[in-house]
């Protein structure tokens, strides 16, 4: 599964599940051809990894947007 969200900070961010798994990755480093970084609970890039077991694109998009909001909150120190 794959979704892209537009952000002020990074422009377009692409979220995707990796290599036949339910684990979710984000292309936050802007390097084409890389796997991206695996997203984790609470908006992190390290810790308990997040997976999406739903096959509905709307559920996947909600999960990714929620992670992004948490990521921004953590980056701002909130």
N, CA, C and O atoms as a CHARMM CRD file, in Angstrom:
* protein
*
  312
    1    1 UNK  N      0.84300  -1.15600   0.00000 PROA 1      0.00000
    2    1 UNK  CA     0.00000   0.00000   0.00000 PROA 1      0.00000
    3    1 UNK  C      0.89800   1.23100   0.00000 PROA 1      0.00000
    4    1 UNK  O      2.03300   1.18200   0.47400 PROA 1      0.00000
    5    2 UNK  N      0.38100   2.33100  -0.53400 PROA 2      0.00000
    6    2 UNK  CA     1.17800   3.54900  -0.65700 PROA 2      0.00000
    7    2 UNK  C      0.25500   4.75900  -0.58000 PROA 2      0.00000
    8    2 UNK  O     -0.85200   4.74400  -1.11800 PROA 2      0.00000
    9    3 UNK  N      0.72700   5.81100   0.09800 PROA 3      0.00000
   10    3 UNK  CA     0.00400   7.08400   0.11700 PROA 3      0.00000
   11    3 UNK  C      1.02700   8.20900   0.22000 PROA 3      0.00000
   12    3 UNK  O      2.11800   8.02800   0.75900 PROA 3      0.00000
   13    4 UNK  N      0.66000   9.35600  -0.29800 PROA 4      0.00000
   14    4 UNK  CA     1.51800  10.53400  -0.23900 PROA 4      0.00000
   15    4 UNK  C      0.74800  11.65800   0.43700 PROA 4      0.00000
   16    4 UNK  O     -0.41700  11.90300   0.12500 PROA 4      0.00000
   17    5 UNK  N      1.41100  12.33800   1.36700 PROA 5      0.00000
   18    5 UNK  CA     0.80500  13.50900   1.98100 PROA 5      0.00000
   19    5 UNK  C      1.71300  14.70700   1.71600 PROA 5      0.00000
   20    5 UNK  O      2.93400  14.57300   1.63200 PROA 5      0.00000
   21    6 UNK  N      1.10200  15.86400   1.58900 PROA 6      0.00000
   22    6 UNK  CA     1.84800  17.10300   1.38000 PROA 6      0.00000
   23    6 UNK  C      2.12700  17.74800   2.72000 PROA 6      0.00000
   24    6 UNK  O      1.23100  17.89100   3.55300 PROA 6      0.00000
   25    7 UNK  N      3.38700  18.14200   2.92600 PROA 7      0.00000
   26    7 UNK  CA     3.78100  18.76600   4.18500 PROA 7      0.00000
   27    7 UNK  C      4.48800  20.08200   3.89000 PROA 7      0.00000
   28    7 UNK  O      5.06600  20.26500   2.81900 PROA 7      0.00000
   29    8 UNK  N      4.43400  20.98400   4.84500 PROA 8      0.00000
   30    8 UNK  CA     5.17000  22.23900   4.70200 PROA 8      0.00000
   31    8 UNK  C      6.66100  22.01600   4.89300 PROA 8      0.00000
   32    8 UNK  O      7.48300  22.66500   4.24600 PROA 8      0.00000
   33    9 UNK  N      7.00000  21.10300   5.77700 PROA 9      0.00000
   34    9 UNK  CA     8.38800  20.89500   6.16700 PROA 9      0.00000
   35    9 UNK  C      9.20500  20.12100   5.12400 PROA 9      0.00000
   36    9 UNK  O     10.36500  20.45300   4.87600 PROA 9      0.00000
   37   10 UNK  N      8.60200  19.08900   4.51100 PROA 10     0.00000
   38   10 UNK  CA     9.34600  18.20700   3.61900 PROA 10     0.00000
   39   10 UNK  C      8.76900  18.13700   2.21400 PROA 10     0.00000
   40   10 UNK  O      9.28400  17.39800   1.37500 PROA 10     0.00000
   41   11 UNK  N      7.72000  18.88500   1.94300 PROA 11     0.00000
   42   11 UNK  CA     7.04700  18.73900   0.64800 PROA 11     0.00000
   43   11 UNK  C      6.21600  17.46700   0.66900 PROA 11     0.00000
   44   11 UNK  O      5.49300  17.21100   1.63100 PROA 11     0.00000
   45   12 UNK  N      6.31400  16.67700  -0.37500 PROA 12     0.00000
   46   12 UNK  CA     5.56800  15.41500  -0.42400 PROA 12     0.00000
   47   12 UNK  C      6.30300  14.32700   0.34000 PROA 12     0.00000
   48   12 UNK  O      7.50100  14.12000   0.14800 PROA 12     0.00000
   49   13 UNK  N      5.57300  13.63200   1.21000 PROA 13     0.00000
   50   13 UNK  CA     6.10800  12.47200   1.92500 PROA 13     0.00000
   51   13 UNK  C      5.34000  11.24700   1.47400 PROA 13     0.00000
   52   13 UNK  O      4.10900  11.23900   1.48200 PROA 13     0.00000
   53   14 UNK  N      6.05700  10.22700   1.08600 PROA 14     0.00000
   54   14 UNK  CA     5.42300   8.99200   0.65000 PROA 14     0.00000
   55   14 UNK  C      5.56700   7.94000   1.74300 PROA 14     0.00000
   56   14 UNK  O      6.66500   7.66700   2.22700 PROA 14     0.00000
   57   15 UNK  N      4.44400   7.36100   2.11700 PROA 15     0.00000
   58   15 UNK  CA     4.39100   6.26500   3.07400 PROA 15     0.00000
   59   15 UNK  C      4.05400   4.99700   2.30500 PROA 15     0.00000
   60   15 UNK  O      3.25700   5.03900   1.36800 PROA 15     0.00000
   61   16 UNK  N      4.64300   3.88000   2.68300 PROA 16     0.00000
   62   16 UNK  CA     4.38600   2.63200   1.97900 PROA 16     0.00000
   63   16 UNK  C      4.65900   1.45000   2.88100 PROA 16     0.00000
   64   16 UNK  O      5.41800   1.54600   3.84600 PROA 16     0.00000
   65   17 UNK  N      4.02700   0.32900   2.55400 PROA 17     0.00000
   66   17 UNK  CA     4.33400  -0.91000   3.26200 PROA 17     0.00000
   67   17 UNK  C      5.48200  -1.56800   2.51200 PROA 17     0.00000
   68   17 UNK  O      5.61100  -1.41100   1.29800 PROA 17     0.00000
   69   18 UNK  N      6.31100  -2.30100   3.23400 PROA 18     0.00000
   70   18 UNK  CA     7.54900  -2.78700   2.64600 PROA 18     0.00000
   71   18 UNK  C      7.60100  -4.26700   2.35300 PROA 18     0.00000
   72   18 UNK  O      7.27000  -5.09700   3.20000 PROA 18     0.00000
   73   19 UNK  N      8.01300  -4.58000   1.16600 PROA 19     0.00000
   74   19 UNK  CA     8.39400  -5.93700   0.75400 PROA 19     0.00000
   75   19 UNK  C      7.46400  -7.04200   1.23500 PROA 19     0.00000
   76   19 UNK  O      7.91600  -8.01300   1.84000 PROA 19     0.00000
   77   20 UNK  N      6.17900  -6.90200   0.97100 PROA 20     0.00000
   78   20 UNK  CA     5.22800  -7.95300   1.31700 PROA 20     0.00000
   79   20 UNK  C      4.89300  -8.04100   2.79500 PROA 20     0.00000
   80   20 UNK  O      4.26800  -9.00800   3.23000 PROA 20     0.00000
   81   21 UNK  N      5.29900  -7.04400   3.57600 PROA 21     0.00000
   82   21 UNK  CA     4.97000  -7.02500   5.00100 PROA 21     0.00000
   83   21 UNK  C      3.92900  -5.94500   5.26300 PROA 21     0.00000
   84   21 UNK  O      3.56500  -5.18800   4.36200 PROA 21     0.00000
   85   22 UNK  N      3.46200  -5.88000   6.48300 PROA 22     0.00000
   86   22 UNK  CA     2.53200  -4.83300   6.88700 PROA 22     0.00000
   87   22 UNK  C      3.24000  -3.65200   7.53800 PROA 22     0.00000
   88   22 UNK  O      2.59500  -2.67400   7.91500 PROA 22     0.00000
   89   23 UNK  N      4.56000  -3.73400   7.67200 PROA 23     0.00000
   90   23 UNK  CA     5.31000  -2.65000   8.29700 PROA 23     0.00000
   91   23 UNK  C      5.27600  -1.41900   7.40100 PROA 23     0.00000
   92   23 UNK  O      5.32000  -1.52600   6.17500 PROA 23     0.00000
   93   24 UNK  N      5.19700  -0.23900   8.03200 PROA 24     0.00000
   94   24 UNK  CA     5.04100   1.00600   7.28900 PROA 24     0.00000
   95   24 UNK  C      6.35800   1.78200   7.29900 PROA 24     0.00000
   96   24 UNK  O      7.01100   1.91800   8.33400 PROA 24     0.00000
   97   25 UNK  N      6.72400   2.27900   6.14000 PROA 25     0.00000
   98   25 UNK  CA     7.93900   3.06600   5.95800 PROA 25     0.00000
   99   25 UNK  C      7.56100   4.44500   5.43200 PROA 25     0.00000
  100   25 UNK  O      6.49700   4.62500   4.83900 PROA 25     0.00000
  101   26 UNK  N      8.44700   5.42100   5.65600 PROA 26     0.00000
  102   26 UNK  CA     8.25600   6.76100   5.11100 PROA 26     0.00000
  103   26 UNK  C      9.54300   7.16800   4.41200 PROA 26     0.00000
  104   26 UNK  O     10.64200   6.93900   4.91600 PROA 26     0.00000
  105   27 UNK  N      9.38900   7.77400   3.24800 PROA 27     0.00000
  106   27 UNK  CA    10.54400   8.27000   2.50300 PROA 27     0.00000
  107   27 UNK  C     10.83400   9.68700   2.98300 PROA 27     0.00000
  108   27 UNK  O     10.56800  10.66200   2.27900 PROA 27     0.00000
  109   28 UNK  N     11.38200   9.78700   4.19000 PROA 28     0.00000
  110   28 UNK  CA    11.61500  11.08400   4.81600 PROA 28     0.00000
  111   28 UNK  C     13.01400  11.61000   4.53200 PROA 28     0.00000
  112   28 UNK  O     13.29600  12.78000   4.78700 PROA 28     0.00000
  113   29 UNK  N     13.88500  10.76900   4.01300 PROA 29     0.00000
  114   29 UNK  CA    15.25700  11.20900   3.76500 PROA 29     0.00000
  115   29 UNK  C     15.44400  11.81600   2.37800 PROA 29     0.00000
  116   29 UNK  O     16.50200  12.37400   2.08800 PROA 29     0.00000
  117   30 UNK  N     14.42800  11.71500   1.51500 PROA 30     0.00000
  118   30 UNK  CA    14.49000  12.34200   0.20700 PROA 30     0.00000
  119   30 UNK  C     15.46400  11.71600  -0.77100 PROA 30     0.00000
  120   30 UNK  O     15.76000  12.30900  -1.80800 PROA 30     0.00000
  121   31 UNK  N     15.96100  10.54700  -0.46700 PROA 31     0.00000
  122   31 UNK  CA    16.90400   9.87400  -1.34700 PROA 31     0.00000
  123   31 UNK  C     16.17800   8.85100  -2.20200 PROA 31     0.00000
  124   31 UNK  O     15.69000   7.84900  -1.67900 PROA 31     0.00000
  125   32 UNK  N     16.09600   9.08400  -3.51200 PROA 32     0.00000
  126   32 UNK  CA    15.40100   8.11500  -4.36600 PROA 32     0.00000
  127   32 UNK  C     16.08100   6.75100  -4.34800 PROA 32     0.00000
  128   32 UNK  O     17.30600   6.64800  -4.27100 PROA 32     0.00000
  129   33 UNK  N     15.26700   5.71900  -4.41900 PROA 33     0.00000
  130   33 UNK  CA    15.80200   4.36500  -4.48300 PROA 33     0.00000
  131   33 UNK  C     16.12100   3.75300  -3.13000 PROA 33     0.00000
  132   33 UNK  O     16.59400   2.61800  -3.06900 PROA 33     0.00000
  133   34 UNK  N     15.87400   4.47400  -2.04600 PROA 34     0.00000
  134   34 UNK  CA    16.12600   3.89700  -0.73100 PROA 34     0.00000
  135   34 UNK  C     14.82700   3.36500  -0.15500 PROA 34     0.00000
  136   34 UNK  O     13.74100   3.75900  -0.58100 PROA 34     0.00000
  137   35 UNK  N     14.94000   2.48400   0.79700 PROA 35     0.00000
  138   35 UNK  CA    13.77000   1.87000   1.39700 PROA 35     0.00000
  139   35 UNK  C     12.98700   2.85100   2.24400 PROA 35     0.00000
  140   35 UNK  O     11.78600   2.65900   2.43300 PROA 35     0.00000
  141   36 UNK  N     13.60600   3.87800   2.75300 PROA 36     0.00000
  142   36 UNK  CA    12.93100   4.80300   3.65600 PROA 36     0.00000
  143   36 UNK  C     13.17100   4.37300   5.08500 PROA 36     0.00000
  144   36 UNK  O     13.95400   3.46300   5.35800 PROA 36     0.00000
  145   37 UNK  N     12.48200   5.04600   5.99100 PROA 37     0.00000
  146   37 UNK  CA    12.63700   4.74000   7.40800 PROA 37     0.00000
  147   37 UNK  C     11.34500   4.14100   7.92900 PROA 37     0.00000
  148   37 UNK  O     10.24900   4.56100   7.55600 PROA 37     0.00000
  149   38 UNK  N     11.49100   3.16200   8.79000 PROA 38     0.00000
  150   38 UNK  CA    10.32700   2.49700   9.36700 PROA 38     0.00000
  151   38 UNK  C      9.74300   3.37500  10.45800 PROA 38     0.00000
  152   38 UNK  O     10.46800   3.85500  11.33000 PROA 38     0.00000
  153   39 UNK  N      8.41900   3.58700  10.41100 PROA 39     0.00000
  154   39 UNK  CA     7.78700   4.44700  11.40400 PROA 39     0.00000
  155   39 UNK  C      7.46300   3.65200  12.66800 PROA 39     0.00000
  156   39 UNK  O      7.20200   2.45000  12.62000 PROA 39     0.00000
  157   40 UNK  N      7.48900   4.36800  13.81100 PROA 40     0.00000
  158   40 UNK  CA     7.29100   3.72400  15.10700 PROA 40     0.00000
  159   40 UNK  C      6.26200   4.48900  15.91800 PROA 40     0.00000
  160   40 UNK  O      5.91800   5.62700  15.59800 PROA 40     0.00000
  161   41 UNK  N      5.77500   3.84900  16.97100 PROA 41     0.00000
  162   41 UNK  CA     4.76400   4.44800  17.84800 PROA 41     0.00000
  163   41 UNK  C      5.18400   5.82900  18.32500 PROA 41     0.00000
  164   41 UNK  O      6.36300   6.09800  18.55300 PROA 41     0.00000
  165   42 UNK  N      4.19200   6.69500  18.46900 PROA 42     0.00000
  166   42 UNK  CA     4.41000   8.00400  19.06100 PROA 42     0.00000
  167   42 UNK  C      5.09000   9.00500  18.15600 PROA 42     0.00000
  168   42 UNK  O      5.52300  10.05700  18.62700 PROA 42     0.00000
  169   43 UNK  N      5.19800   8.71200  16.87300 PROA 43     0.00000
  170   43 UNK  CA     5.82200   9.65100  15.94800 PROA 43     0.00000
  171   43 UNK  C      7.31300   9.49500  15.81500 PROA 43     0.00000
  172   43 UNK  O      7.98800  10.39300  15.31200 PROA 43     0.00000
  173   44 UNK  N      7.84200   8.37100  16.25700 PROA 44     0.00000
  174   44 UNK  CA     9.28400   8.16600  16.19600 PROA 44     0.00000
  175   44 UNK  C      9.73400   7.36400  14.99200 PROA 44     0.00000
  176   44 UNK  O      8.93100   6.82800  14.22900 PROA 44     0.00000
  177   45 UNK  N     11.05200   7.30100  14.84900 PROA 45     0.00000
  178   45 UNK  CA    11.67700   6.47100  13.82900 PROA 45     0.00000
  179   45 UNK  C     12.46500   5.33500  14.46300 PROA 45     0.00000
  180   45 UNK  O     13.11500   4.55200  13.77000 PROA 45     0.00000
  181   46 UNK  N     12.39900   5.25400  15.78100 PROA 46     0.00000
  182   46 UNK  CA    13.00800   4.15900  16.52700 PROA 46     0.00000
  183   46 UNK  C     12.01900   3.75300  17.61900 PROA 46     0.00000
  184   46 UNK  O     11.31900   4.59900  18.17500 PROA 46     0.00000
  185   47 UNK  N     11.96800   2.48100  17.91600 PROA 47     0.00000
  186   47 UNK  CA    11.07800   1.99100  18.96700 PROA 47     0.00000
  187   47 UNK  C     10.16800   0.89700  18.45700 PROA 47     0.00000
  188   47 UNK  O     10.57500   0.08000  17.63100 PROA 47     0.00000
  189   48 UNK  N      8.93900   0.87400  18.94400 PROA 48     0.00000
  190   48 UNK  CA     7.95800  -0.13900  18.53700 PROA 48     0.00000
  191   48 UNK  C      7.41900   0.20100  17.15500 PROA 48     0.00000
  192   48 UNK  O      6.76600   1.22500  16.95700 PROA 48     0.00000
  193   49 UNK  N      7.70300  -0.67200  16.21900 PROA 49     0.00000
  194   49 UNK  CA     7.32900  -0.39400  14.83200 PROA 49     0.00000
  195   49 UNK  C      5.81900  -0.46700  14.62800 PROA 49     0.00000
  196   49 UNK  O      5.10600  -1.16500  15.34800 PROA 49     0.00000
  197   50 UNK  N      5.35700   0.27100  13.62900 PROA 50     0.00000
  198   50 UNK  CA     3.94100   0.33400  13.29700 PROA 50     0.00000
  199   50 UNK  C      3.68900  -0.51500  12.05800 PROA 50     0.00000
  200   50 UNK  O      4.45500  -0.47400  11.09600 PROA 50     0.00000
  201   51 UNK  N      2.60700  -1.28200  12.09600 PROA 51     0.00000
  202   51 UNK  CA     2.19700  -2.03200  10.91200 PROA 51     0.00000
  203   51 UNK  C      0.73300  -1.71500  10.63500 PROA 51     0.00000
  204   51 UNK  O     -0.00200  -1.29000  11.52700 PROA 51     0.00000
  205   52 UNK  N      0.32300  -1.92500   9.40300 PROA 52     0.00000
  206   52 UNK  CA    -1.05500  -1.67400   9.00500 PROA 52     0.00000
  207   52 UNK  C     -1.63100  -2.97900   8.48800 PROA 52     0.00000
  208   52 UNK  O     -1.22800  -3.47400   7.43600 PROA 52     0.00000
  209   53 UNK  N     -2.56500  -3.52700   9.22800 PROA 53     0.00000
  210   53 UNK  CA    -3.16700  -4.79500   8.83500 PROA 53     0.00000
  211   53 UNK  C     -4.42600  -4.60500   7.99300 PROA 53     0.00000
  212   53 UNK  O     -4.92600  -5.55300   7.38800 PROA 53     0.00000
  213   54 UNK  N     -4.93000  -3.37900   7.95800 PROA 54     0.00000
  214   54 UNK  CA    -6.13200  -3.08800   7.17900 PROA 54     0.00000
  215   54 UNK  C     -5.77900  -3.04500   5.69000 PROA 54     0.00000
  216   54 UNK  O     -4.67800  -2.64100   5.31700 PROA 54     0.00000
  217   55 UNK  N     -6.69900  -3.45300   4.87100 PROA 55     0.00000
  218   55 UNK  CA    -6.49400  -3.37300   3.42400 PROA 55     0.00000
  219   55 UNK  C     -7.19000  -2.14900   2.83700 PROA 55     0.00000
  220   55 UNK  O     -7.17000  -1.94000   1.62400 PROA 55     0.00000
  221   56 UNK  N     -7.80600  -1.34100   3.69900 PROA 56     0.00000
  222   56 UNK  CA    -8.50800  -0.15100   3.22200 PROA 56     0.00000
  223   56 UNK  C     -7.54300   1.02100   3.11800 PROA 56     0.00000
  224   56 UNK  O     -6.89800   1.37900   4.10400 PROA 56     0.00000
  225   57 UNK  N     -7.43300   1.62500   1.93400 PROA 57     0.00000
  226   57 UNK  CA    -6.53800   2.77200   1.77100 PROA 57     0.00000
  227   57 UNK  C     -6.84200   3.91700   2.73600 PROA 57     0.00000
  228   57 UNK  O     -5.92200   4.61300   3.16700 PROA 57     0.00000
  229   58 UNK  N     -8.10800   4.12600   3.08400 PROA 58     0.00000
  230   58 UNK  CA    -8.45200   5.21800   3.99800 PROA 58     0.00000
  231   58 UNK  C     -7.86500   4.96900   5.39500 PROA 58     0.00000
  232   58 UNK  O     -7.43300   5.91400   6.05600 PROA 58     0.00000
  233   59 UNK  N     -7.84500   3.72400   5.84500 PROA 59     0.00000
  234   59 UNK  CA    -7.24500   3.39000   7.14100 PROA 59     0.00000
  235   59 UNK  C     -5.73400   3.63000   7.11500 PROA 59     0.00000
  236   59 UNK  O     -5.15300   4.13600   8.07500 PROA 59     0.00000
  237   60 UNK  N     -5.12000   3.26100   6.00800 PROA 60     0.00000
  238   60 UNK  CA    -3.68100   3.44600   5.85800 PROA 60     0.00000
  239   60 UNK  C     -3.33900   4.94000   5.88000 PROA 60     0.00000
  240   60 UNK  O     -2.37800   5.35000   6.53100 PROA 60     0.00000
  241   61 UNK  N     -4.11600   5.73500   5.18100 PROA 61     0.00000
  242   61 UNK  CA    -3.86900   7.17400   5.14500 PROA 61     0.00000
  243   61 UNK  C     -4.04800   7.79700   6.52800 PROA 61     0.00000
  244   61 UNK  O     -3.25800   8.65600   6.91800 PROA 61     0.00000
  245   62 UNK  N     -5.06200   7.38500   7.26700 PROA 62     0.00000
  246   62 UNK  CA    -5.28200   7.89700   8.62600 PROA 62     0.00000
  247   62 UNK  C     -4.10300   7.55800   9.53000 PROA 62     0.00000
  248   62 UNK  O     -3.63800   8.40500  10.29300 PROA 62     0.00000
  249   63 UNK  N     -3.61900   6.32300   9.44700 PROA 63     0.00000
  250   63 UNK  CA    -2.48900   5.89400  10.25600 PROA 63     0.00000
  251   63 UNK  C     -1.26700   6.76700   9.95800 PROA 63     0.00000
  252   63 UNK  O     -0.56900   7.20000  10.87400 PROA 63     0.00000
  253   64 UNK  N     -1.01800   7.02100   8.68500 PROA 64     0.00000
  254   64 UNK  CA     0.15200   7.80900   8.27800 PROA 64     0.00000
  255   64 UNK  C      0.02700   9.25700   8.72800 PROA 64     0.00000
  256   64 UNK  O      1.00300   9.83900   9.20000 PROA 64     0.00000
  257   65 UNK  N     -1.15400   9.84900   8.59200 PROA 65     0.00000
  258   65 UNK  CA    -1.35400  11.23700   9.01700 PROA 65     0.00000
  259   65 UNK  C     -1.22800  11.37900  10.53100 PROA 65     0.00000
  260   65 UNK  O     -0.68500  12.36700  11.02600 PROA 65     0.00000
  261   66 UNK  N     -1.72700  10.39500  11.25600 PROA 66     0.00000
  262   66 UNK  CA    -1.59600  10.42500  12.71400 PROA 66     0.00000
  263   66 UNK  C     -0.12600  10.36500  13.11300 PROA 66     0.00000
  264   66 UNK  O      0.31800  11.11400  13.98300 PROA 66     0.00000
  265   67 UNK  N      0.63100   9.46400  12.47100 PROA 67     0.00000
  266   67 UNK  CA     2.05300   9.36700  12.77200 PROA 67     0.00000
  267   67 UNK  C      2.73900  10.69300  12.47100 PROA 67     0.00000
  268   67 UNK  O      3.56600  11.14700  13.26100 PROA 67     0.00000
  269   68 UNK  N      2.41800  11.31700  11.35900 PROA 68     0.00000
  270   68 UNK  CA     3.05000  12.57800  10.97900 PROA 68     0.00000
  271   68 UNK  C      2.76200  13.68300  12.00900 PROA 68     0.00000
  272   68 UNK  O      3.66400  14.43900  12.36900 PROA 68     0.00000
  273   69 UNK  N      1.52700  13.77900  12.47600 PROA 69     0.00000
  274   69 UNK  CA     1.19000  14.76700  13.51100 PROA 69     0.00000
  275   69 UNK  C      2.02100  14.52200  14.77000 PROA 69     0.00000
  276   69 UNK  O      2.54100  15.46500  15.36600 PROA 69     0.00000
  277   70 UNK  N      2.14500  13.27000  15.17100 PROA 70     0.00000
  278   70 UNK  CA     2.95300  12.93700  16.34900 PROA 70     0.00000
  279   70 UNK  C      4.42900  13.24300  16.11700 PROA 70     0.00000
  280   70 UNK  O      5.11100  13.72400  17.02200 PROA 70     0.00000
  281   71 UNK  N      4.91900  12.97100  14.92900 PROA 71     0.00000
  282   71 UNK  CA     6.30400  13.25200  14.57700 PROA 71     0.00000
  283   71 UNK  C      6.59400  14.75400  14.71600 PROA 71     0.00000
  284   71 UNK  O      7.59000  15.14900  15.32100 PROA 71     0.00000
  285   72 UNK  N      5.71000  15.58200  14.14900 PROA 72     0.00000
  286   72 UNK  CA     5.88400  17.02900  14.23100 PROA 72     0.00000
  287   72 UNK  C      5.83100  17.51400  15.68100 PROA 72     0.00000
  288   72 UNK  O      6.62400  18.36400  16.08500 PROA 72     0.00000
  289   73 UNK  N      4.90500  16.97400  16.45100 PROA 73     0.00000
  290   73 UNK  CA     4.79300  17.36300  17.86300 PROA 73     0.00000
  291   73 UNK  C      6.10400  17.04600  18.59600 PROA 73     0.00000
  292   73 UNK  O      6.59900  17.86500  19.37000 PROA 73     0.00000
  293   74 UNK  N      6.64700  15.88100  18.35000 PROA 74     0.00000
  294   74 UNK  CA     7.89400  15.48700  19.01600 PROA 74     0.00000
  295   74 UNK  C      9.07700  16.35900  18.56800 PROA 74     0.00000
  296   74 UNK  O      9.94700  16.69700  19.37200 PROA 74     0.00000
  297   75 UNK  N      9.09900  16.71600  17.28700 PROA 75     0.00000
  298   75 UNK  CA    10.18600  17.54500  16.77300 PROA 75     0.00000
  299   75 UNK  C     10.15100  18.95600  17.36400 PROA 75     0.00000
  300   75 UNK  O     11.18500  19.60500  17.52400 PROA 75     0.00000
  301   76 UNK  N      8.95200  19.41100  17.68200 PROA 76     0.00000
  302   76 UNK  CA     8.78500  20.74500  18.25800 PROA 76     0.00000
  303   76 UNK  C      8.93100  20.73600  19.77900 PROA 76     0.00000
  304   76 UNK  O      8.86700  21.78200  20.42400 PROA 76     0.00000
  305   77 UNK  N      9.12700  19.54900  20.34000 PROA 77     0.00000
  306   77 UNK  CA     9.32000  19.44300  21.77600 PROA 77     0.00000
  307   77 UNK  C      8.04200  19.44800  22.58400 PROA 77     0.00000
  308   77 UNK  O      8.05200  19.77200  23.77100 PROA 77     0.00000
  309   78 UNK  N      6.92200  19.08300  21.93400 PROA 78     0.00000
  310   78 UNK  CA     5.65200  19.12200  22.64500 PROA 78     0.00000
  311   78 UNK  C      5.20300  17.80600  23.03500 PROA 78     0.00000
  312   78 UNK  O      4.14300  17.67100  23.64600 PROA 78     0.00000
